[in-house]
Amino acid sequence: MTENNQEPRAYDAVLGGIERVIKDLESESESIRIEALSGALDYGEQGRNLVIKALEEQSETIRHTAFSLLKTRTESPVTEALAKYIRNYTVENLDVTRIVLDKANLSGADFYEADLYEAYLIETNLSEADLRKANLNWANLYKADLNDANLSGANLNDANLSDANLRGANLSGANLSEAYLIEANLSEANLSGANLSGANLNEANLREADLSGADLNRADLYEANLSRANLSGANLSGANLSGADLKATKIDEKTILNEEYLTVWQIVNQGANGQDLRNAGLFRAKLSEADLRGADLSGAELIGAQLIGADLSGATLIGTELDGAQLIGATLSKADLYEAELVGATLSGANLSEADLRKADLRDADLRGTDLSGANLSEADLRKADLRDADLRGTDLSGANLIEADLSGAKLKGTKIDEKTILDEEWHEVWQIFN
């Protein structure tokens, strides 16, 4: 007796295989056709195509049966067929939970009140789709296009919307608690009254978004763009806004914002000329072009802060933490940076003329083209600092450590060094030539 390694299927034995499936699908009996559809997917591509064809049947029951059999399959022809069906028919009375519609074109589709629990909608085009009051709990919408879509009142709790395009979308009153919106584009979106508690909005674009009355309690808005966004009446208690752009962001007396971020908002939008900001927590704050003239920032934490083009002339920054800060083109003339920490800071093109940088830590700092004329850098640590093309005329480098510093093209006329200055031999010789 010859051994058959393929287990016989019930439909093969009882009804005669794919030929019988085809025959039964032509039956006038709906129950026979439904049974035939259920067995059709056992026959590979041929059987699958028969089920896809059933989506065009006149009988709604047959169409719904075919839809249910296909909804979790991942083949492109199936996705295209399901998308076409959804565009042509209503999803009302259809079970669309856990449906797979990755990369499908569903622009303008009607999903009003649809239950799309755990649906797969990765890179799906849902622009201008009607998703009002839809349930998208745990749905995967990674890189989905929801431009101008209507999601008002939708449930997106725990949904993945990372890298999704939600520009101009209506999410008013939507539940986005604990949702993932990393690097999502929500510019000009309507999020008024939305629940975003615990949502991850790292590096999300919320420029000009309406977040009035929104709940952002515990939301992570690290380096998010909130410029020109409306946060009137929003609750941001416990939210992380480190590195967030708050330029021209609208807040009011009902906005709940932690003190440190309120300080950032005030500096960016109102300036801090001459203000007392000692020991302020400004970690990774975006303060580019801010007016901080004469401000006292002694002991403040400005690690990784963006101060590009900021005016800090005459400011007091004694012992201030500025490691990794971006100070490109900033003005720090006559600023007091005694014992300031500037490890790895970028100060290229900055004006530090006549600044007090005694005992400052400038290891690995980028000081290319920086104006340090007349500055006091005595006992400063400049190991491995990049001082190419820097202006060091009249600068005091007494006791400074410049081991492995690059002084190519630096102006050294009148630069002061002494027996305690640690300088690589080649640059010592250059200094001697000038002086």
N, C-alpha and C positions, 0 to 999 in steps of 0.2 A: 504494500500500500504506500503510495507516494505521500510524503508529509507536506502539508500546506502550512507555511509559516504565517500567512495572513489570516487572521481570525475572521470568519464570516460574520457579516452584519445582519441584524434582524431583517432589515428591509430587503437585502439581497436574497435571503432564504425565502421570505414570505411573499414578497411582491415582485422579485425579478430584476433588481438593479436599476440603473439609470434609465433604461428604456421604459420601465414601469413608472418611474417618477415622471418622465415626460408625458406618458399617457394619462396618468392620474391628474396631472396639472391641467388637462383638457376636460376633466370631468365636470359635469353640471353640478355635482355635489360639492358644496363649500367645505364640508368637513373632510372629504377625501383630498381636496386640493391642499387644505391646511396640513394634513398628515404628510402629504407628498413633499411640501415645502420643508417640513421639519427634518426629513431625511435627505433632502437634496444636497445639503452642505457636506455630506459624507463623500461626495463625488468630485472633490477638487474644484478646479476652475470652471468646469462645465456646469456642475451643480450650483456653484456660487452665482454664475451668470443667469441661471434659471430663477434664482431668488431675486436677483436685481431686476429682472424683467417683470417679476410679480409686483413690483412697486408701481407698475403702470396699469394694473388691473382695475376694473370698474368697481369691484367690491372693496369697500373700505376695510372690511374685516381681513381680507386677503392682503391688502396693502399694509395694514398695521402688523400683521403676522410677519410679513417679509421684512418690514422695518425693524421689528424686535429681534429677528434672527441675525440681522446685519449690523446692528448699531455698535457692537463692540469689536468689530473686525477692523483691521488696520490697513488693508490693501487700498491703494489709490483709487481703483475703479469703484470700490464700495463707497469710499468717502465722497467721491464725485456724485455718485448716484443718490446718496442720502442728502447731500447738499441740494441737489436739484429737486428732490422730493420736498424738502423743507421750504424751498423758494416757491414751489407750486401749490403746496397744501399748507394748511394750518397744523401746528404741532399740538393743538388742543386734543386732549384724549390720547396723546401718544406718550409712551414711557421713554423719556430722553435722558434719564439718569445714566451716568457712566458712559454716555455715548462718545464715540471717537470721531472727531471731525477735524483732525489736525490738517492745517494748510488748506482747508476748504474755503471757497468763496461764498460767504453768506452775507454779503453787503446788503443792508436794508432788510434783512430777514426779520420775521415777526416771532419773537420769543416771549411775548407778554405773558407774565405769570408762569412761565415754563419752569419745570423742575429739572435743572441741569446739574444736580448734585454729582460731584466727582467727574464731571464731563472733561474730556480731553479736547482742548481748543488751542493747541500750540500752533502759533503762527497763522491762526485762522483770521480771515478778513471778515470782521463784524462791523465795519464802518457803517454808521447811520442805522444800525440794527436797533430794533425795539426790544429792549430787555427789561422793561419796567417790571418791578416786583418779581423778577425772575430769581430762582434759587440757584446760586452758583457756589454754594458752600463746598469748599475743598476742590473747586474746579481748577484745572491747569490752563491758564491763559498766557503762558509765557510767550512773549513777542507777538501777541495777538494785536491786530489793528482794530481799535475801538474808537477811532476818530469820529467825533460827533455822534456817537452812539447814545441812546437814552437808557440809562441804568438807574433812574430814580427809584428809590425804594427797594432796590435789589439787595439780595443777601449774598455778600462776597466774603463772608467770614472764612478766614484761613485759605482764601483763594490765592493762587500764584499768578500775579500780574507783573512779574519782573520783566523789565525791558518792553512792556506793552505800550502801545501808542493810544493814549486816552485824551489826546488834545481836543479840547472843546466838548468833551463828553459831559452828559448830565448825570451826576452821581448824587444829586441832592437827596438827603435822607437815606442814603444807602448804608448798609452795614459792611464796613471794611475792617472790622476788628481783627487783629492778628494777621491781616493779609500781608502778602509779600509784594511790595511795589518797588523793589530795588531798581534804580535807574529807569523807572517808568516815566513816560512823558505825560504829565497832567497839566500842561500849560493851558491856561484859559478854561480849564474844566470847572464845572459847577459842583462843588462839594459842600454846599451850605447845609448845615445840620447833619452832615454825615458822621458816622461813628468810625473813627480811625484809631481807636484806643489799641495800643500795643502793636500797631502796624509798623512794618519795616519799610521806611521810605528813604533808605540810604541813597544819596546822590540822585534822588528823584527831581524832575523838573516840574516845579509848581508855579512857575512864573505867571503872574496875572490870574492865578486860580482864585476862585471864591470859596474861602474856607470859613465864612462867617458862621458863628454858632456851632462849628464842628467840634467834635470831641477827639482831641489828639493826646489824651492822657497816656503817658508812657510810650508814645510813638517815637520811633527812631528816625530822626530827620538829619542824620549825620551828612554834612556837606550837601544838603538839599538846596535847590534854588527856589527861594521864596520871595524873590524880588517882585515888587508890585502886587504881591498876593494880598488878599483881604482876610485878615485874621480877627476882625471885629467880633468880640464875644466868644472867641474860640477858647477852649480849655486845653492848655499845653502843660499842665502840671505834670512833672516827672518826665517830660519829653526831653530827648537828646537833640540839641540843635548845634552841636559842635561843628564848626566849619560851615554852617548854613549861611546863605546869602540873604541878608535882611534889608537890602537896599530898597528904599521906598515901600517897604512892607507896611500895610495899614493895620494898626492896632487901636483899641479904644480902652476906656476905663473898665470894660467888662472882660477884656482879654486877660486870661490867667497865664502868666509867663514867669518862669523862674527868674530870680533877681539877676543872675549872671548873664542871661540872654537878653534881659531888658536893658542891661548896661551896654551890651553889644549893639542893640537896636538904637539906643540913644546916641552912642558914639557915631554910628554910621549915618544916622538921619538928622541928628541935631548938632553933631560936633562935640568936642570935649575940651575946648580951648581953656587951659588953666585949671581944669578940674582935678579933684583929688581922687585918683584911681589906685591908690596904694593897695597892694596885695589882691588886686582884682583877678578873678578867674576868667581868663580870656583865651583858653586853650583852643588853638586852630581857628580862632575868630577871623572872619573876613572883614578887614578894616582898611582895605585899599582906598587910598585918596582921602582918608579921614583926617579931620582937623584936630590934631592933638598938641598943638603948639602950647608950650609951657605947662603941659599936664604933668602930674606927679604919678608915675607908674612904678614907683619903687616897690620891689618885691612882687610885682604882678607876674602871673603865669601867662606868657604869650608864646609858649612852645608851638611851633608849626603855624603861627598866625600869618595871615596875609596882610602885609602893610605896604603893598606896592604903591608907590607914589604918595604915601602918607606924609603929612607935615608934622614932624616931631621936633621942630627947631626949638631949642631952649627947654626941652622936656627933661624931667628927672626920671632916670631909669636905673637907679642904684640897685644892684643885685637883681635886676629883672631877668626872668628866664625867657630867652629868645632863641633857644636852640631850634635849628631848622626853620626859623622864621623867614618869610619872603619880604625883603625890604628893598627890592629893586627900585632904583630911582627915588627912594625916599629922602626926605630932608631931615637931617639930624644935626645940623650945624649948631654948635655950642650946647649940644645936649650933654647931660651928665650920665655916663654909662659906666661909672665906677663899679668894678667887680660884676658887671653884667655878663650873663652867660649867652654866648652867641655861637656855640659849636654848630658847624654845618649850616650856618645862616647864609642867605644869599643877599649880599649888599652891593651887587654890581651896579655901577652908575649912581650910587647914593652919595649924598653930600654930608660928610662927617667933618667938615672943616671946623677946626677949633673945638671939637668935641673932647670930652674927658673920658678916655677909655682906659684909665689906669687899672691894672690888674684884671682887665676884661679877658674872658676866655673866648678866643676867636679861632680855635683849632678847626682846620678844614673849612673855614669860611670862604665864601666867594666874594672877593673884594676887587674884582676886575674893574678897572676904570673908575674906582671910587675916589672921591676927593677927601683925602685925609690931611690936607695941608693945615699945618698949625695945630693938629690934634695931639693930645697927650696919650701915648700908648706905652708909657713906662711900666715895666713889669707885666705887660700883657702877654698872653700865650697865643702866639701866631703860628704854631707848628702846623706845617702842611697847608697853610693859608694860601690862597691864590690872589696875589697882589699884582698881577700883570697889568701894566699901563696905569697903575694907581698913582695918584699925586701925593707924594710923601714929603713935599718941600716944607721944611720947617717943622716936620713931625718929630716928636720926642719918642725915641725907641730905647731909652735908657733901661737896661735890665730886661728888655723884652726877649722872648724866645722865638726865633724865626727859623728853627731847624726845619729843613725841607720845604720852606716857603718858596714860592715862585715869584721873583721880582722882575721878571722880564719886562723891559720897557717902562719900568716904574721911574718916576721922577724923584731923584734922591738928593737934589741940591739943597743943602742946608739941613738935611735930616740929621738928627742928633742920636748918636750911639755912644755907649761907654764900655768900660772893661767887663761889665756884667751882661752886655747884650750878646746873645747867642745867635750867630749868623753864619751860614755856610760860607766857606772860604771864597767861592766865586763871587758871591754878592758883597762880601767885605771888600774885595778888590775893586768892584764896580763903585762902591760907595767912596773908596779912596780916590778914584779918578775924578769923581764929581766934587769932592770936598778937600 
